[in-house]
């Protein structure tokens, strides 16, 4: 049995149809889902750019590296200038990536 039991046909003019298709592309949703979300007052967000996934992976790797440096510094009760410089460079790289992407 279908989850949704009611069907509504909808006539659109060319302008409305093109606008609907544009909204589908921007949101990454199909027309049916987009219309259902609109009816239920769901906040429809634009689909994030593909570069966001790569940025998140890169930030995760940088965060892991900084955490490893912090763990090592805490375990040995100290850290050298090289480790601090590396951590600073990683954080600066992360900041630069975020600024370039956004």
PyMOL commands that set and color helices and strands:
alter all, ss='L'
color gray80, all
select helices_A, chain A and resi 14-27+31-39+51-75+81-101
alter helices_A, ss='H'
color red, helices_A
deselect
rebuild
show_as cartoon
